[in-house]
Amino acid sequence: MNTQPLEMVKNPGTTESETDMLTLTGFNQDEIISLLWLRQWYQHGGSDRVEVLRHFEFLKLLVVNGKVDL
């Protein structure tokens, strides 16, 4: 998983899209979707469902890594 801050990804001198830049810096498609979704979500005020979403994301991580079978 790439943990590079988004601030380091920005490059104002090029015409590449954010998605292209994130791909070039090592983020995979799922990480890019999550980053863009989270940015949009936080820009629009978030939600009181954040605790539930965190639990679901943690459960998804466990399933993807084979720690839990559903």
Secondary structure as UniProt FT lines:
FT   HELIX           6..9
FT   TURN            12..13
FT   HELIX           18..24
FT   TURN            25..26
FT   HELIX           29..43
FT   TURN            44..45
FT   TURN            48..49
FT   HELIX           50..64
FT   TURN            65..66
//
